[in-house]
Structures are given as C-alpha cells and as structure tokens.
Amino acid sequence: MRLRPDVIQLEDGHLLVGGSPLRAVRLQGVMATLLRNQDLRVEGADSARLARRLIDANLADPVIMGSIAPDEITVIIPVHQRLTQLERALTALSGANVIVVDDASPEPTALRSVVRRHDATLIVLPQNRGPAAARNAGLAHVNTRYVAFVDSDVEVTAEQLFCLGAHMADPLVALVGPQVRGTTRSPNPSWVEQYDADASSLTLGTRACSVQPGAAVAWLPSACLVGRTEVLQHPEIAGFHSDLRVAEDVDLVWRLVQHGYRVRYEPAIHALHDARTTLGDWLERKYYYGTGSALLGARYGDYIAPAVLSPVMAVAAAAVLAQGRLAIPAVPMAITWAARTIRPALGTSPGATRTAAHLAVRGLGWSLRQEAALLLRHWWPAAAVGCVFSRTARRMVLSGLVVDLMGWILDGQPGGINFPRWFARRLDDMAYGAGVWVGACRQHSSQALRVRVLRKKR
C-alpha cells in the first residue's frame, strides 16, 4: 500500500489529512511505526487493519502487481444489434472465455455468425429485457472465479481485464473498473462526436481510488467491469437489478458498498467506448442518464444529492455568485469559520494553522463549483425561470458560467476549450438536467434535486 501524493502529513507523519471525502486520521501506538517512506507492506493483523483504514478513506492505494489467469474469468457481452461494434469487441477479447447475450436483436442470424466466428458462447433472450437483465442472464452461466461485463461498443483487451482482476487479491474487493475513455470512429468526427469522446460521462478521472457514495468517484459505469462471481451471484446481491434500464451500474456499486464490499477504480487501465455520432443520439443519452437520478433517489435517499454543502459555505458561495455587497464580508467570514472548525482536528503541529486555512479556501472554491453546477445543470429549469423575473438570478447564472469555465480550465480538459466545446457543454447540462426534472416528476419526488447539508461532526 502506498500513501497518495496529495495527503498532507503533520506531526512527523502521525497525522494524515486528505482523502475523499476529506478527513484527518491520527496514527497512534504501533500504527504510527508501521507506515514508513509512504509505503506499508501488509504482513499481519495490525498492518492489515491500518491498510484497510487508509485505503477505504482514499488516503492510500494498493500497489497492484501481476494478473489473474485467463481460465479464472468469463467475459459477458450484452448486445442488441451493433454487429460491427460486437465484431470489434470480440476481436480485442481474443484469448478470453466470452459469453454473448443476444437481447432479442432484429438480425439474430447475422449476430450468430459473428459469435461463431470468434468461438464465443451465445445465449439468446426471446424478448428485449435491457442490458441489466441480459448481463444477469449471462452471469447465471458463469462458473469461473471472476466475471467481466463489457458492452458491445467497448474495446478492451483480454490482457487488460486480467490485470484488472489483480485487484481481487484483496478479498473484500467485489468490483473494479478501468478508466472508460471515449473514442471517435468517424474519419472526420463532428463537433458532437469529438466532444463526447473528450468529455465522456463515463470517464471518471485519472486518480485511482475506492469507490463509494460521497467520494470523488461515487460509481462505476457498467460499460466495463470485473467482479467476483461468488459475490455477484449471491442471493443478497443477485447481480444487477433487472428492472432498471438506466443507473443499474450505480445501483450495483452502492448495494455492494452497503453490504460491506469494496469497489475500486483503476484508471491506469483504459477501455475505449464509442462516442455518439449524432446530436440527437447524444442528447437523448444525456437526458436518459438524468432520468436515472430519481430512481436512485427513491432507493438511496441522500446518496444521490447533486451537491453537499455546509450552511456557512453555501451562503458565502451564493453571495459570491450574486455579486452583491454581502460577498465582501461573507468570504473572509466563511474562510475564518471553516479554518477554526478544522483547526482543532489538526493537533499542535507548526503547519496546522496554515493547513486549516488552505483547506478552508479549497472548501469555498469547491462550494462555488457545486453551486455553479446546480444553476447550470441540475436546477437550470428553475434558474431559467428565475432569470426572467430577477436581476440577481441573472447575475448568479452569469457568475456560474464564469466559475464553470474557470473550473474547466483548471481541470485541463482534453482537446482544449473553444466555443463549439463550450456550447456542447451547455447542451450537455441542459439535456441531463431536463432528464433529472422529468424523472423527479415521474417519481413524484424532489430527492434527486435536494442538496445534502453537512452538519458539524468530529
């Protein structure tokens, strides 16, 4: 296990500050002697307990070496049409045991020919039931220790899946996913296809981490996953929820975490996902993703909150966005309050006060970005109505656009920033937000639109 490079160490390494969600962990007694030179080798109960605590807190990452054997894993590909993409996916998976689940495709004969050519096993469903049910149908036929789920429009090699499986050396890890990167297949990709490839909803960053609600990475896309068969087939998990045609991947991750299993994100391994080629298909997919928020809100409550804010930071960030006179005193007051709240947890180290101030400023910046996202993405229908009647609302939306652009620059988006990409980003927000509101209306619940308010705690 290795400490993450962004972890702040105070009191000669006895106090660790960082992780996701942010926390401070104090090492006492024998625990303080185990961690040396950023690394920890698990060799007994004490070191295992410390490693588990730090990895779960996203203060450290396991050092993964080697891979699982080819005969230990079965790959499941759910498919409905997409013969060309299926051919590409099966070619990349040469050397793996593959089950293709035909979810009632309109051209079953042609699909059967593709599957036979790659020596894969075919399961045919009599009627279309959606990708979750198709994956479960394949899962029921798996008798290897591990199982991989790969969508037909994803290109990943068998060797990459074997390497992902190395995370299963941790007996509590039940699921792991790679970085799913968008890719264009057209000779001259349109601005929509290029944006979808560069800013894919399935790409979750470049930092390995433990996946859990409230963390920087809270879910994994089902486009490419490797799981522990015994866990996924167990009756209390039972694979994906077959009644979900959207957000079934988020649901699976959160159920596993609730049952005490660990889920890992491994961005060092890349899987390529085909970008949408037309504006209509792309907007429909973004809208469809948005409708899943309400379904998750009904099952998991606050887990689905579009923002997590403390009352003081929320007021200060809103004042900045509103560009009013209140912003002048609100910002230093909020930073001072946050620093004083954080400072007692950081002990007596000489750098504790500076660290508390740094974390307070960072917290205000993150609150600004969350509120900008609310105005531009999740709450945009209400914000649009507000702009018609309120000058303050118009100022807040304009400020939100500036904050969003600054955050985009700081994140270093691939492909750079220009007007077509900025316009595509706005369409992305509007389509997703519309889906969130439609889903909320269908569920007769505002859960997916409500902010989670942080209360002071140790």
N, C-alpha and C positions, 0 to 999 in steps of 0.2 A: 504494500500500500504506500502511496506517495501523497504528501500534502499538496493541495492545489497551490499554484504560484501566487494567487491573489489573496491568500489567507494572511492576515496580519497577526504576528506573534509578539506578545507582550510578556513582561515578567520573565525574561530569559527562556521563552518558549513554553512557559507553564499555562499561558492564557492564549487561546486561539480565537480570532474574531473573523467571521466571514460566513461562507456557506449560502445556501438557498433553501428556505428563507434564511435571512440574516440572523446570526446568533453568536453568543460568546460561550466557549467551552473551557472550563478550567480543569487542568490535569493535576491530580493530587496523588500523593503517595507513590506507589510503584508505577502508576500510569505515566507519571512525568518522566520516568527514566527509560521508558520503552521507545519513545519517539526520538530518533537521533538522525541528524542530517536530512530531515524532511521525509525519511523513509521509515517504514515499520514492517518487519517480517513477522508474519503470524506463526507462532511456534508453541502456543499454549493458550490456556483459558483467558488469562489476563490480556494478552496481546490480541486475541480474537475479539474480546469484548470491546477493547479500545478501537480496533479497526472497524468493527460494526458501527460503533457510535459515530466515528468521524466520516465514514462513507455514507451513512444514512443522512448525515447533516450536510452533505456536499462540501465538507471541509477537506476531503481526500478522495482519491480514486484508486481502485485496484489496478495493479500492474498486470496486464493480461499477456500471457505468453502461450504459444502453441495453438492447437486447434483440436476439434473433435474429429473422430474418424468418419469417413464417408458413409459407412454402414450404420452409423448411430443416428442418422437424421433422415427424415422424409419431408419432401417439399410438396406443399399443396398449392395449386393454382386454380382459383375460381375464374371461370370465363363465361362471357356471354358475347358471342360474335368475336370481333377483334382477332381474326385469324393471322394477319400479318404480324401483329404485336405478339401473339402467342408463339408464333414461329421464332421470333427473335428471343423471347424469354426462355424457351426450351433450349435453344442453341447455346445460350450463355450458361445454362444449368447442366451442361454435359458432364457426366460423371456422378450425378446425384440421382437418388431414387425419387421419382416425381409422380404425383397423382394429380391429374387434371379433372376438375369437376365442371362438367358442362351444365350451366344453369339455364337449360332449355333454349339453346341457341337456335336461330332460324335455319342455319345451314349445318345440321349435325353430321352429314356425310363428309363434307369438306373438313370439318373440325376433327373428325375421327381419323382422317387421313394424316393430318398434321401430327396428331398424338402418336399414331402408329409409327410414323417416320422417325420419331425421337425415342421410341421404345419406352414411352410413359404409360402409366395405368390410367384408364378412363372410367369415370363414374358419371352417369347421365341422370339428371333430375328431370322428372316428367313435366314439371311446370316451374316457371321462374319464381324463385323464392328470395332472391337478393344475395349479395356477397357473404353476409354473415352466416346464413343458413347453408350456403354452398361450402364455406370453409368447414363448418361443423360436420357436414356430410363426409368430407374428406378426412377430418380428424378421427371419425369413428373407425376408419380403416387403417389407422397408423399403429404400428406395433414396435417402432423404434423408440429409443430413449428421448429423442428430441424431434421437434416438428418445426418446419418453417412455413410461413404463409407469404406468398409472393403474388402480387397482382399481375395480370396478363400484360399490362402496359408498363411493367418494370423490368429493367435489365440489371441483373446481379449475377455474379458467377457463383458456382458451387463452392469454390475455394473461399470466397468472401463469407458465405454462410457458415462454413466450417470454422472460420476464425471467429465469427460472432459467437458461435457455440462455446468458445473457450470461457466465456463469462459464466457458464454453468458450473465451473469449478467451485463457485460459491453455492452451497446447497440451498440457500434461500432465494437465489435469483430464479424467477419463473419465466421472465420475458426480457428480451433485449432487442433493440432495433438500431439500424445504422442511420447515417445521415442520408435522407432521400432527397436527391437533387434533381431539379427539373432539367430537361434537355430538349432541344429542338430537333426535329427530324426533317423539316422542310428545307429545300435548297436555299430559299430566300425567305426566312421566317418573318411573319408580320410583327408589328409592334406588340400585339397582344400575346403572340406565342413567345416572343423574346422576354416580355415582362413576366409571363407565367413561369418561364424557365428560371429567370434570375431571382424572382421573389415568390417562389412556390410556397403555398401554405403548408406543405409537408416538410419543408426544410426548417429544422429546429435549432440551428446554430452550430458552432464548431467546438463546443466545450462538452466533454464527457461529463455525465452526471447521473445521480439517482433520480428517477422519475417519480413524482408524487404530486398530489394536489397542493397548490401554493408555492411550488418550487419554480425555478426559471423554466424548466421543461416539465410540464404537468401531464403530458400524454405522449403517445407514440402512434404514428399512422400505421394502419394495417396493411399498407402497400408492401411493406417488407418487415417481417418479424421472425425471430427464432424463439421458441418456447420449450418448456419442459413438458413432455407429453403427459406424464403421470399427473401433474398438477392441472393441466388444461382439461384432461378427461375426467377429473374427479367430480363427483356429483355436485359438490358445493360451488364449483366454478362452471363446469359444463360448457367450456368454450365461449364463443360469442353469443350474445342474446339474439336469437333468430328473428325476433320481432322488430329489431332495429335495422333500418336500411341506411341510416346515417348515424355517425357518432358511436358506432359499435366498438371502434377501437379505443376511444376514450373510456367507454363503459368497462371494457375488459381490464384496462390498466388500473382503473380506480377500484374495481372489485378485487383484483389481486392484492393491491396495497391494503385494502380494508381487511383482508384475510391474513395479513402479516407477511406476504411475499415481497420480494424486492424486484424492481424493474430498472433496467439500465439503458442508457442511451450511449451509443458508441459512434461518434462522428468521424473517427479515423477510417471507418469503412463506409464506402459510398455505394448507394444504389441509384440508378438513373430512372426517373419517371418521365414519361412523355408529356410534354406541355400541351395544353389545349390549343387548337389551331384556329378556332373561330371565336369572334367576340361573343356570340350567343351561347355557345357551349361553355365558355369560360365564365360568363356572368351567371349562367344557370347553376354551375358547380359552386360558385361562391355563395349564391343565395341558398343553395341546398345545404351547405355546411352550416350556415347561420340558423336554419330551422332546427338543427340538432341541439342547439343550446337549451331550448325549452324542455326537450325530452330529458336531457341530463339534469336540468334544474329540478324536475319532478322527482328524480331518483336520488340526487346527491345534495340538494339544497345549496348552501354557501360555496361548495366546491366550484360552482360554475360562475361565481361572481365576476363581472367584467373588470373590476378594479378592487384593490384592497387598500384602504386609506385610513390613517388616523385622523380624528376630527380636526386637530390643530393644523396638520399639514394640508388637509383638504381645504380648509378656509384660506390658508395662505396661498395655495396654488390657484384657487378660484379668484382671489384678489389680484394676483399677477395677470391671469388671463383677462380679467375685466379691465385692466389698465387704469384702475381708479386710484384715488388718493390713499385708500386703505392699504394698498400694496406696499407703500413706503415703510410704515411701521410693522406690517404683518410679516414680511420676510425675515428681518432680524429677530423678531419675537419668536417666530416659529423655529428658526435655527437654534436660538438660545434654549428654547424649551426642549427641543429634541436632544441637544447636546447634554443638557442637565439630566434628562431622563436616561440617556445611555451611559453617562459617565460613571455612576456607581457600580455598574457591572464590569468595568474595566480595571478595577483594582488600583494599586498605588504606583504603577509603572510610570516613569517620567513621560512617556509618549501617550498616556491615556487621554489627557485633555485634547491633544491635537487629533487623536484618532476619533474621539467623540465628535469633534467639530466637523471632521471630514465626513463621517457617516451621516451627520445631520444635514449637511449640504447635499450629499448624494441622495438622501431621502426626499428632500424637497424637489430635487430635479426629477426623481422618479415619480413623485406625485404629480408634477406638471405634465409629464408624458402620459400618465394614466388618464388624467382629466382631459387632455387634448384628444386622446383616443376615444374617450367616451363621447365627446362632442362630434367627432368626425366619423365615427364608426358605429358604436353600439346605440347611441342616442340621437343619431343625426336626424331622424324624422321630427323628434321633438325640438331639436335645435333649429331646424329649418323653420318651423312654425314660430319659434321664439324670435328669429331674426326678422320676421315680418313686422312684429309689434315692438321690439325692444332694441334700442341702440346698444345697450350693454351686452345683449346676446350676440349682436353682430360683432362687437369688439372681441368677445370671448372666442367666437368661431375663427376670426381672423388671427388672433393670437395662437389659437390651437393649430392653425395651418403652419405658422412660423415655428412653433415648438416641434411639430411633427417633422418639418423639413430639417431642422437642426439635428433632431434625433436620427433621422435617416442618414445624414452626412456623418455623424459620429459613429454610427454602426458600420459605415463603409460598405454600402450596398454594392454588389457586383454589377458591372455594367455602367456605373456612374449615374448621374441624375440629369435629366433633361425634361422638357415639357411633356413629350409623349409618355414617359415613365411616370411623371408626377400625375398626369391626367389618369393613367391606368390605375395608379394607387387610389385616387379618389373614387373611381368606379368600383374598385375592389371593396373599399369601405362601404359604399352605398349598397352594393349588392348583398354583402354579408349582413349589414345592419338591417336591411329590409327583411332578410330571412329570419333574423332574431325576433323582430317585431311580429311577423306573421306566425312564427312558432309560438310566441308568447300568447297571441290571441287564440290560437287553436287550443292551447293548453289551459286557457283562462287563468294564467299565472304570470306575474311580473318577476319571478325569481331570477330569470336569466338577465334581467335588466338592473337588478339591485346591487348596489355597492356593498361590500363587506367592510364594516367599520372595525378597526383594530382597537382593542381596549388595552390599557397598560397592564403588563404582566411581567413576571420575572424572566 
